[in-house]
Amino acid sequence: MKFVVDMLDSVDRHNLIVSPGCDMPYDVPLENTIAVAETVRDIEKYRELIKNYESVTDDASVELPDYAALKRPLLEAFTLDSASCAACTYMWAMVQDAKKEFGDAIDVVEYKYTSREGIARCRKVGVKNLPSLYINGKLAYASIIPGHEELYEKIRGLL
């Protein structure tokens, strides 16, 4: 509810449509959908309800790699979930193709926004868009799926 109140406060509501994204089929609890609808319908009621709400975040358990000490390039794909989000599927497939191309010369990992650890890692890294690809801790692609040669050229430049 807090997200919905904050979002509605940050945009012009003229002709605004609040709609679920590609994560909707991914086991979103019905209660969450109802909460969003109710908040949109009666924002003042829910603004009052959440006025003292403080989110508890625990990013301390997430340890980032020592990027300066990596022995080989590290490709980190931050996705909603490559099993349920089309763009995320394409991003992760591109990273897996790079792994096939370069083998043990690179390391790859996917972090999904569907787990507390994944969310905490996104916050700690500063991920703004999903999917995103970070190479050696630096944003390489945000919501853009690179072509094979473009990505491979970046990787070759790091080997």
N, CA and C of each residue as an Amber inpcrd file, in Angstrom:
protein
   477
   0.8110000  -1.1860000   0.0000000   0.0000000   0.0000000   0.0000000
   0.8660000   1.2660000   0.0000000   1.9460000   1.2220000   0.7570000
   2.8270000   2.3980000   0.8170000   3.3690000   2.7290000  -0.5680000
   3.7790000   1.7140000  -1.3020000   4.2940000   1.9640000  -2.6470000
   3.2320000   2.6500000  -3.4990000   1.9960000   2.1720000  -3.4040000
   0.9240000   2.7360000  -4.2270000   0.6650000   4.1890000  -3.8350000
   0.6040000   4.4730000  -2.5320000   0.4040000   5.8520000  -2.0810000
   1.5450000   6.7350000  -2.5800000   2.7720000   6.2690000  -2.3950000
   3.9350000   7.0540000  -2.8420000   3.9180000   7.2680000  -4.3490000
   3.5550000   6.2230000  -5.0930000   3.5070000   6.3430000  -6.5490000
   2.4430000   7.3480000  -6.9630000   1.2500000   7.2240000  -6.3900000
   0.1700000   8.1380000  -6.7540000   0.5030000   9.5820000  -6.3940000
   1.2520000   9.7670000  -5.3260000   1.6620000  11.1190000  -4.9350000
   2.7210000  11.6990000  -5.8680000   3.3950000  10.8530000  -6.6100000
   4.5150000  11.3170000  -7.4310000   4.1580000  11.5520000  -8.8990000
   2.9200000  11.2590000  -9.2920000   2.5490000  11.3920000 -10.7040000
   1.2670000  12.2100000 -10.8550000   1.0660000  12.7080000 -12.0580000
  -0.1760000  13.3830000 -12.3980000  -1.2400000  12.3020000 -12.5660000
  -2.3480000  12.4210000 -11.8930000  -3.3710000  11.3620000 -11.9280000
  -4.3630000  11.5110000 -13.0810000  -4.2500000  12.5750000 -13.8570000
  -5.1560000  12.7540000 -14.9880000  -4.9260000  11.6270000 -15.9980000
  -5.9590000  10.8720000 -16.2890000  -5.9110000   9.7340000 -17.2160000
  -4.9280000   8.6470000 -16.7850000  -4.6450000   8.5640000 -15.5020000
  -3.7130000   7.5560000 -14.9900000  -4.3890000   6.1920000 -14.9250000
  -3.6870000   5.1980000 -15.3960000  -4.1350000   3.8150000 -15.2730000
  -3.0820000   3.0730000 -14.4720000  -3.5030000   2.4530000 -13.3790000
  -2.5990000   1.6360000 -12.5740000  -2.8400000   0.2010000 -13.0030000
  -1.8000000  -0.4150000 -13.4960000  -1.9330000  -1.7340000 -14.1020000
  -0.7890000  -2.6310000 -13.6620000  -1.0550000  -3.9260000 -13.5010000
   0.0320000  -4.8420000 -13.1200000   1.0300000  -5.0170000 -14.2520000
   2.2450000  -5.3730000 -13.8760000   3.2930000  -5.6060000 -14.8640000
   3.4300000  -7.0760000 -15.1840000   4.5600000  -7.4320000 -15.7700000
   4.7680000  -8.8090000 -16.2110000   4.9370000  -9.7700000 -15.0430000
   5.0700000  -9.2490000 -13.8200000   5.2040000 -10.1250000 -12.6640000
   3.8550000 -10.6540000 -12.1910000   2.7460000 -10.1350000 -12.6870000
   1.4240000 -10.5340000 -12.2190000   1.2010000 -12.0450000 -12.2940000
   1.5710000 -12.7250000 -13.3750000   1.3500000 -14.1730000 -13.4040000
   2.2480000 -14.9410000 -12.4360000   3.2870000 -14.2900000 -11.9260000
   4.2430000 -14.9970000 -11.0880000   3.7840000 -15.0520000  -9.6370000
   2.7250000 -15.7630000  -9.3770000   2.3240000 -16.0970000  -8.0180000
   2.1480000 -14.8700000  -7.1300000   1.6210000 -13.7830000  -7.6860000
   1.3460000 -12.6030000  -6.8690000   0.1380000 -12.9200000  -5.9980000
   0.2680000 -12.7780000  -4.6870000  -0.8690000 -13.0790000  -3.8080000
  -2.0720000 -12.2030000  -4.1580000  -3.2430000 -12.7960000  -4.1810000
  -4.4770000 -12.0830000  -4.4890000  -4.6560000 -10.8920000  -3.5460000
  -4.2380000 -11.0720000  -2.3010000  -4.3670000 -10.0000000  -1.3140000
  -3.6020000  -8.7430000  -1.7360000  -2.4400000  -8.9260000  -2.3730000
  -1.6560000  -7.7740000  -2.8430000  -2.4210000  -6.9940000  -3.9070000
  -3.0590000  -7.7190000  -4.8020000  -3.8310000  -7.0870000  -5.8690000
  -5.0060000  -6.3130000  -5.2830000  -5.6750000  -6.9200000  -4.3130000
  -6.8020000  -6.2550000  -3.6500000  -6.3160000  -5.0040000  -2.9200000
  -5.1760000  -5.0960000  -2.2480000  -4.6260000  -3.9490000  -1.5130000
  -4.3290000  -2.7890000  -2.4570000  -3.7850000  -3.0810000  -3.6170000
  -3.5030000  -2.0280000  -4.5980000  -4.8080000  -1.3750000  -5.0510000
  -5.8000000  -2.2000000  -5.3990000  -7.0810000  -1.6630000  -5.8700000
  -7.7460000  -0.7990000  -4.8000000  -7.7510000  -1.2750000  -3.5680000
  -8.3660000  -0.5130000  -2.4790000  -7.6350000   0.8020000  -2.2290000
  -6.3230000   0.7760000  -2.3070000  -5.5420000   1.9930000  -2.0890000
  -5.8350000   3.0220000  -3.1770000  -5.9360000   2.5730000  -4.4140000
  -6.2530000   3.4840000  -5.5190000  -7.6450000   4.0880000  -5.3150000
  -8.5930000   3.2740000  -4.8580000  -9.9750000   3.7370000  -4.6860000
 -10.1510000   4.7000000  -3.5150000  -9.3620000   4.5140000  -2.4490000
  -9.5360000   5.3480000  -1.2570000  -8.1720000   5.7120000  -0.6770000
  -7.4280000   6.5140000  -1.4180000  -6.0390000   6.8100000  -1.0420000
  -5.9330000   7.5050000   0.3120000  -6.8730000   8.3870000   0.6490000
  -6.7710000   9.1020000   1.9290000  -6.8870000   8.1440000   3.1090000
  -7.7580000   7.1730000   3.0050000  -7.9120000   6.1740000   4.0720000
  -6.6020000   5.4180000   4.2840000  -5.9680000   5.0080000   3.1940000
  -4.7480000   4.2050000   3.3020000  -3.5190000   5.0670000   3.5940000
  -3.5530000   6.3150000   3.1970000  -2.4730000   7.2340000   3.5680000
  -2.4310000   7.3500000   5.0970000  -3.6080000   7.4860000   5.7070000
  -3.6960000   7.5690000   7.1710000  -3.2490000   6.2510000   7.8130000
  -3.6390000   5.1490000   7.2370000  -3.2970000   3.8290000   7.7780000
  -1.7900000   3.5910000   7.8070000  -1.0760000   4.0750000   6.7990000
   0.3680000   3.7880000   6.7020000   1.2520000   4.9480000   7.1350000
   0.6700000   6.0070000   7.6820000   1.4590000   7.2130000   7.9560000
   2.6580000   6.9630000   8.8660000   2.6030000   5.9990000   9.7480000
   3.7280000   5.7100000  10.6460000   4.5130000   4.4670000  10.2250000
   4.2250000   3.9550000   9.0510000   4.8970000   2.7370000   8.5840000
   6.3520000   3.0280000   8.2390000   7.2230000   2.1790000   8.7220000
   8.6360000   2.2510000   8.3570000   9.0680000   0.8820000   7.8720000
   9.5870000   0.8540000   6.6890000  10.0510000  -0.3980000   6.0980000
  11.3320000  -0.8560000   6.7810000  11.3840000  -2.1440000   7.0690000
  12.5870000  -2.7210000   7.6560000  13.3750000  -3.3700000   6.5270000
  14.5780000  -2.8850000   6.3040000  15.4160000  -3.4640000   5.2650000
  16.6740000  -4.0120000   5.9020000  17.0730000  -5.1660000   5.4170000
  18.2810000  -5.7890000   5.9470000  19.1980000  -6.1210000   4.7860000
  20.0070000  -5.1390000   4.4000000  20.9620000  -5.3560000   3.3230000
  22.3030000  -5.8320000   3.8560000  22.4210000  -5.8890000   5.1770000
  23.7060000  -6.2360000   5.7940000  24.1550000  -7.6470000   5.4430000
  23.1980000  -8.5420000   5.2300000  23.5600000  -9.9300000   4.9420000
  24.0950000 -10.1170000   3.5230000  23.9330000  -9.1160000   2.6730000
  24.3910000  -9.2070000   1.2880000  25.8310000  -8.7150000   1.1970000
  26.6930000  -9.5860000   0.7260000  28.0900000  -9.2000000   0.5230000
  28.3600000  -9.0870000  -0.9700000  28.8500000  -7.9460000  -1.3710000
  29.2000000  -7.7470000  -2.7760000  30.6040000  -8.2710000  -3.0180000
  30.8470000  -8.7650000  -4.2290000  32.2000000  -9.2300000  -4.5540000
  33.2050000  -8.0800000  -4.4920000  34.4470000  -8.4250000  -4.2990000
  35.5270000  -7.4320000  -4.3980000  35.8380000  -7.3060000  -5.8860000
  35.1290000  -6.4120000  -6.5490000  35.2240000  -6.3060000  -8.0060000
  36.6410000  -6.0160000  -8.4830000  37.4030000  -5.2850000  -7.7260000
  38.7750000  -4.9420000  -8.1220000  39.6920000  -6.1590000  -8.1000000
  39.3100000  -7.1920000  -7.3510000  40.1730000  -8.3670000  -7.2110000
  39.6860000  -9.5740000  -8.0160000  38.7100000  -9.3750000  -8.8980000
  38.1900000 -10.5020000  -9.6840000  39.2690000 -11.0590000 -10.6020000
  39.3000000 -12.3800000 -10.7140000  40.2850000 -13.0390000 -11.5810000
  39.8040000 -13.1120000 -13.0310000  38.5020000 -12.9770000 -13.2220000
  37.9170000 -13.0070000 -14.5710000  36.6450000 -12.1520000 -14.5570000
  36.1760000 -11.7350000 -15.7160000  34.9720000 -10.9020000 -15.7630000
  33.7720000 -11.5940000 -15.1120000  32.9930000 -10.8100000 -14.3810000
  31.7810000 -11.2990000 -13.7220000  30.5850000 -10.5910000 -14.3310000
  29.6730000 -11.3730000 -14.9130000  28.4340000 -10.8480000 -15.4660000
  27.3230000 -11.1530000 -14.4750000  26.6780000 -10.0980000 -13.9700000
  25.5850000 -10.2510000 -13.0200000  24.2980000  -9.7780000 -13.6870000
  23.3730000 -10.7170000 -13.8950000  22.0800000 -10.3900000 -14.4780000
  21.0870000 -10.1900000 -13.3370000  20.5430000  -8.9950000 -13.2420000
  19.5160000  -8.6960000 -12.2470000  18.1800000  -8.7580000 -12.9710000
  17.3320000  -9.7000000 -12.5570000  16.0620000  -9.9170000 -13.2380000
  14.9180000  -9.9350000 -12.2360000  13.7150000  -9.7250000 -12.7630000
  12.5350000  -9.9720000 -11.9450000  12.5390000 -11.4700000 -11.6730000
  12.5380000 -12.2390000 -12.7220000  12.6830000 -13.6950000 -12.6760000
  12.6840000 -14.1630000 -14.1230000  13.7700000 -14.7580000 -14.5450000
  13.8930000 -15.1560000 -15.9490000  12.9090000 -16.2540000 -16.3370000
  12.2690000 -16.8750000 -15.3610000  11.2860000 -17.9120000 -15.6740000
   9.9100000 -17.3280000 -15.9810000   9.6660000 -16.0600000 -15.6220000
   8.3190000 -15.5230000 -15.7910000   8.2480000 -14.1730000 -16.4970000
   9.3600000 -13.5160000 -16.6940000   9.3930000 -12.1860000 -17.3160000
  10.1050000 -12.3150000 -18.6620000   9.4310000 -11.9470000 -19.7390000
   9.9990000 -12.1430000 -21.0770000  11.3320000 -11.4230000 -21.2560000
  11.3960000 -10.1460000 -20.9280000  12.6480000  -9.4020000 -21.1020000
  13.7580000  -9.9990000 -20.2450000  13.3900000 -10.4480000 -19.0460000
  14.3770000 -11.0660000 -18.1480000  14.8790000 -12.3860000 -18.7290000
  13.9780000 -13.1220000 -19.3650000  14.3610000 -14.3800000 -20.0190000
  15.3980000 -14.1090000 -21.0980000  15.1720000 -13.0690000 -21.9020000
  16.1110000 -12.7320000 -22.9760000  17.4610000 -12.2930000 -22.4150000
  17.4380000 -11.5020000 -21.3530000  18.6910000 -11.0400000 -20.7480000
  19.4880000 -12.2320000 -20.2180000  18.8310000 -13.1110000 -19.4790000
  19.5310000 -14.2560000 -18.9010000  20.0210000 -15.1940000 -20.0030000
  19.2340000 -15.3540000 -21.0690000  19.6640000 -16.1910000 -22.1950000
  20.9180000 -15.6100000 -22.8390000  20.9920000 -14.2950000 -22.9590000
  22.1740000 -13.6520000 -23.5400000  23.3970000 -13.9210000 -22.6680000
  23.2190000 -13.8350000 -21.3510000  24.3250000 -14.0910000 -20.4230000
  24.7590000 -15.5530000 -20.5150000  23.8060000 -16.4590000 -20.6180000
  24.1410000 -17.8830000 -20.7560000  24.8520000 -18.1560000 -22.0780000
  24.4460000 -17.4600000 -23.1360000  25.1450000 -17.6000000 -24.4180000
  26.5950000 -17.1380000 -24.2880000  26.7950000 -16.0530000 -23.5530000
  28.1640000 -15.5610000 -23.3270000  28.9730000 -16.5950000 -22.5590000
  28.3470000 -17.2520000 -21.6110000  29.0470000 -18.2870000 -20.8380000
  29.4500000 -19.4410000 -21.7560000  28.5640000 -19.8170000 -22.6710000
  28.9040000 -20.8810000 -23.6300000  30.0620000 -20.4500000 -24.5270000
  30.0420000 -19.1940000 -24.9240000  31.0800000 -18.6670000 -25.8180000
  32.4360000 -18.5710000 -25.1160000  32.4510000 -18.1050000 -23.8810000
  33.7150000 -17.8350000 -23.1890000  34.0860000 -18.8790000 -22.1360000
  33.1600000 -19.7620000 -21.8100000  33.4510000 -20.8490000 -20.8670000
  33.9540000 -20.3570000 -19.5240000  35.0260000 -20.9910000 -19.0480000
  35.5710000 -20.6700000 -17.7260000  36.3220000 -19.3420000 -17.6770000
  36.3840000 -18.6320000 -18.7870000  37.0610000 -17.3260000 -18.7990000
  36.2040000 -16.2470000 -18.1360000  34.8940000 -16.5350000 -17.9490000
  34.0010000 -15.5730000 -17.2930000  33.1590000 -16.2930000 -16.2450000
  32.6230000 -15.5230000 -15.3180000  31.6580000 -16.0250000 -14.3400000
  30.3390000 -15.3070000 -14.5770000  29.2350000 -16.0270000 -14.3840000
  27.9110000 -15.4300000 -14.5600000  27.0200000 -15.8130000 -13.3850000
  26.0850000 -14.9280000 -13.0770000  25.1220000 -15.2030000 -12.0130000
  23.8510000 -14.4100000 -12.2890000  22.7210000 -14.9900000 -11.9110000
  21.4380000 -14.2890000 -12.0060000  20.9430000 -14.0150000 -10.5920000
  20.5190000 -12.7880000 -10.3500000  19.8980000 -12.4140000  -9.0850000
  18.4490000 -12.0590000  -9.3830000  17.5260000 -12.7790000  -8.7640000
  16.0990000 -12.5930000  -9.0210000  15.4700000 -11.6960000  -7.9610000
  14.6110000 -10.8210000  -8.4030000  13.9290000  -9.8900000  -7.5150000
  12.7760000 -10.5620000  -6.7730000  12.6670000 -11.8590000  -6.8940000
  11.5910000 -12.5970000  -6.2440000  12.0070000 -13.1540000  -4.8890000
  13.2030000 -12.8490000  -4.4440000  13.6510000 -13.3130000  -3.1270000
  14.1250000 -12.1160000  -2.3030000  14.0810000 -12.2390000  -0.9900000
  14.5510000 -11.1500000  -0.1200000  16.0210000 -10.8320000  -0.4050000
  16.8170000 -11.8760000  -0.5950000  18.2400000 -11.6800000  -0.8760000
  18.4220000 -10.9370000  -2.1960000  17.6260000 -11.3020000  -3.2030000
  17.7080000 -10.6350000  -4.5000000  17.3150000  -9.1670000  -4.4150000
  16.2690000  -8.8790000  -3.6540000  15.8240000  -7.4960000  -3.4690000
  16.8950000  -6.6990000  -2.7300000  17.4380000  -7.2930000  -1.6660000
  18.4830000  -6.6140000  -0.8860000  19.7120000  -6.3410000  -1.7470000
  20.0750000  -7.3040000  -2.5960000  21.2380000  -7.1250000  -3.4710000
  20.9690000  -5.9980000  -4.4820000  19.7780000  -5.9610000  -5.0480000
  19.4260000  -4.8790000  -5.9790000  19.5550000  -3.5210000  -5.2980000
  19.0640000  -3.4320000  -4.0730000  19.1690000  -2.1750000  -3.3220000
  20.6210000  -1.8020000  -3.0830000  21.4150000  -2.7830000  -2.6520000
  22.8120000  -2.5120000  -2.3030000  23.6270000  -2.0840000  -3.5280000
  23.3500000  -2.7080000  -4.6650000  24.0650000  -2.3800000  -5.9030000
  23.5370000  -1.0670000  -6.5050000  22.2650000  -0.7590000  -6.2440000
  21.6680000   0.4510000  -6.8020000  20.9530000   0.2100000  -8.1160000
  20.4870000  -1.0210000  -8.3330000  19.7820000  -1.3750000  -9.5700000
  18.4930000  -0.5610000  -9.6570000  18.3000000   0.1040000 -10.7880000
  17.1170000   0.9420000 -10.9910000  16.1060000   0.3020000 -11.9430000
  16.5880000  -0.5310000 -12.8790000  15.7190000  -1.1400000 -13.8830000
  15.9490000  -2.6450000 -13.9140000  14.8790000  -3.3780000 -14.1790000
  14.9840000  -4.8180000 -14.3980000  14.4570000  -5.1130000 -15.7840000
  15.1290000  -5.9220000 -16.5580000  16.4160000  -6.5420000 -16.2430000
  17.5680000  -5.5580000 -16.4550000  18.6440000  -5.8290000 -15.7510000
  19.8920000  -5.0770000 -15.9250000  21.0590000  -6.0440000 -15.9170000
  22.0950000  -5.6780000 -16.6460000  23.3100000  -6.4890000 -16.6700000
  24.4700000  -5.6330000 -16.1850000  25.1200000  -6.1220000 -15.1600000
  26.3130000  -5.4670000 -14.6140000  27.5140000  -6.3300000 -14.9630000
  28.5840000  -5.6980000 -15.3830000  29.8290000  -6.4070000 -15.6720000
  30.8850000  -5.8440000 -14.7390000  31.4390000  -6.7270000 -13.9270000
  32.4360000  -6.3280000 -12.9190000  31.9270000  -5.1960000 -12.0280000
  30.6410000  -5.2810000 -11.6760000  30.0570000  -4.3210000 -10.7490000
  29.6130000  -3.0160000 -11.3560000  29.7430000  -2.8770000 -12.6740000
  29.3460000  -1.6340000 -13.3470000  28.1750000  -1.9120000 -14.2870000
  27.2040000  -1.0060000 -14.2730000  26.0450000  -1.1550000 -15.1360000
  26.4710000  -1.1420000 -16.5970000  26.1250000  -2.2110000 -17.3100000
  26.4250000  -2.3010000 -18.7400000  25.1560000  -2.0920000 -19.5740000
  24.0300000  -2.6710000 -19.1250000  22.7730000  -2.5770000 -19.8640000
  21.6130000  -2.5200000 -18.8780000  20.7340000  -1.5400000 -19.0390000
  19.5360000  -1.4160000 -18.2110000  18.3160000  -1.4750000 -19.1170000
  17.5260000  -2.5190000 -18.9640000  16.3020000  -2.7090000 -19.7540000
  16.5660000  -2.7880000 -21.2490000  17.7960000  -3.0540000 -21.6280000
  18.1720000  -3.2200000 -23.0370000  18.9310000  -4.5320000 -23.1490000
  18.5030000  -5.3750000 -24.0640000  19.1790000  -6.6480000 -24.2720000
  20.2130000  -6.4330000 -25.3730000  21.4840000  -6.6240000 -25.0620000
  22.5110000  -6.3890000 -26.0860000  22.5250000  -7.5080000 -27.1230000
  23.0690000  -7.2010000 -28.2830000  23.3130000  -8.2330000 -29.2780000
  24.5290000  -9.0440000 -28.8670000  24.6490000 -10.2470000 -29.4260000
  25.7700000 -11.1210000 -29.0740000  27.1130000 -10.4340000 -29.2670000
  27.3390000  -9.9010000 -30.4490000  28.6580000  -9.3220000 -30.7370000
  28.9670000  -8.1180000 -29.8600000  27.9630000  -7.3130000 -29.6000000
  28.1740000  -6.1450000 -28.7410000  28.6150000  -6.5800000 -27.3410000
  27.9180000  -7.5630000 -26.7840000  28.2730000  -8.0610000 -25.4540000
  29.6280000  -8.7590000 -25.4770000  29.8510000  -9.5870000 -26.4860000
  31.1180000 -10.3260000 -26.5620000  32.3050000  -9.3720000 -26.6950000
  32.1010000  -8.2730000 -27.4130000  33.1760000  -7.2860000 -27.5680000
  33.5250000  -6.6580000 -26.2190000  32.4990000  -6.3540000 -25.4300000
  32.7500000  -5.8170000 -24.0820000  33.5370000  -6.8210000 -23.2540000
  33.1550000  -8.0830000 -23.3480000  33.8310000  -9.1260000 -22.5640000
  35.2720000  -9.2830000 -23.0300000  35.4670000  -9.3170000 -24.3440000
  36.8380000  -9.4540000 -24.8760000  37.7390000  -8.3280000 -24.3790000
  37.1730000  -7.1540000 -24.2390000  37.9380000  -6.0120000 -23.7530000
  38.3820000  -6.1550000 -22.3020000  37.7950000  -7.1020000 -21.5940000
  38.1400000  -7.3170000 -20.1830000  39.0320000  -8.5330000 -19.9630000
  39.2210000  -9.3270000 -21.0160000  40.0290000 -10.5560000 -20.8610000
  41.5140000 -10.2660000 -20.9980000
